Amino acid sequence: MKTVLPFFLLVFIIATSCTKEGELNFQERRLVGEWKFKKVTFTKRWTIGYRNITSDYQADQLVFNDDLSMTYSNSETGENYTGIWEVNCTGGQDNSSQLIASLTHDVTGEIKQIIWDSFSTTKKKICSNSSEKEGFYNYTLIRQ
């Protein structure tokens, strides 16, 4: 009986963690909806302090759809990007994920790539960060 129990436990974990082809997983389902930036900070490389740059993102809104399409719009400038998104499990000790979005400006055709590391989401909040050449960004978004 002692050898059977771990086997059934392993089968249960594998069976409940898999999703059918074309279905969103748990984290992806929580991401679907409209989001606004609540707080954005920037830390320049090789420094200790950070700058709050939330005001640069106040007019931005992201909409993630369940068909893996999305829009990124700015209500002040009227700019609008459309594209696709995906969440990749990067594993590791913290079981973190990565959000990748490929977007195209609706008028100019400019391509924008979003890559957020250490991506996590709840029903009401997204927390993530990204590493750029000049430094590190930390993002907190809330559901609208």
Buried (B, 14 or more C-beta within 10 A) or exposed (E): EEEEEEEEEEEEEEEEEEEEEEEBBEBBBBBBBEBBBBBBBBBEEEEEEBEEBBEEBEBBBBBBEEEBEBBBBBEEEEBBBBBBBEBEEEEEEEEBBBBBBBBBBBEEEEEEEBBBBBBBBEEEBBBBBBEEEEBBBBBBBEBE
